[in-house]
Amino acid sequence: MHNAEKRNAKNSCSHLAVTLGLGSAAIAQSLLVAGQVIRVDQSAKKITIKHGPVPRLDIEEGMTIVYAAPDSNMLKTVKIGDKVNFEAERVGGQYVLTKIEKAK
């Protein structure tokens, strides 16, 4: 391989890495679901959120769901009425909050 070919290969790899990095950020962002906090129960480690469809959880229509929070500290950053973006998963038949942040 000549020097020019090596440079082109290196540039292609760098370009690919940047493209994949941006793609990963977009994918991570698309996992967040927009919703509104309806209720926060710190002692029970639960939050009720009204939101639209959540394809990742096979929820095809908007609804209001109670999510368990593995750590009650997650719930200290939000209050009733806040618009939020969140991630959740289903664990043992229960919806569990994995990330929550106030919407910008």
N, C-alpha and C positions, 0 to 999 in steps of 0.2 A: 504494500500500500504506500503510495507517495504522500508527501507532506500535505498537499492540497486535499487529497482524499481523507487523510486523517483529520484535518481541520473540519471538513464538511461533516464527517461522521460525528465528531465531538459536538459541533454546533447542533446537529440533528438531535443528539441525545439530550443536550441542554434544553432545547426547545420542547422536546417530549416531556421532560421532567416538569417544566413550568406549566405546560398544558395539563398534565395529570394533576399537579398541585391545585390548579384552579378548579379542575373538575371535581376533585375531592371536596373542596370547600363548598361548591355548589350542591353536591350530593348531600353533604352534612346539613346544609341550610334547608334543603327540601324535606328532610325528616322532621323538621320542627312544624308543629301544628299551631295555628292561631286560635285563641280562645279567650274567654272572659271568666274571671274567678267569681263563683257564686257563693261559696262558703269555704272557710278555712277552720279546721279543727286540729289545733296544735297537739292537744293531749292524746288524741286518737291517731295522730299522724296521717290525716286524710284531708284531701282538698277536692272540692266539687268544681268542675270546669264545664262551661257550655262551649261547644265547638262544632266545627263542621266535620266532614268526613275524615277518617283516619285510615287510609288504605293499608298502611303497615299493620294495623290491628284488625283488618277486615271489617271496619266500621264504614258502611257505605253512605250513611245519612248523618246529618248534623244531629247532635243530641247533648244531653247533660249527663256526665258520668262522675262518679266518685272514684278518685285515684288514691291509692295508698302511697305514702311518702316514706321511703326507707330511713330517712333522716329528717327529723322535725325541723332542723335548721334550714332545709330547703324552703319551708313554708314561711319563714320569717321575712323574706324579701318581697312578699306579695300580700295584698289585702283584698277584701271583697270589692268588686267593681273593676279591679285592674285588668287591663288587656295584657295578655301574656302569649308567649310562644313556648311550647313545651314538647318534650318527647316522652313516650311511655312504652311499656312493653307488657305483655301478658305473662304472668308468673303464677303457676298453679291455679289458673282460672280467675285470677284477680288482676285488675289493671294497676300497674305500678309506675309511678312517676320516676323518670330517670334524669330529667333535666327540666328546669323552668327558669324563665327570665321575663322581665317586663318587656312588653313590645315597645319598639322605638317609634 
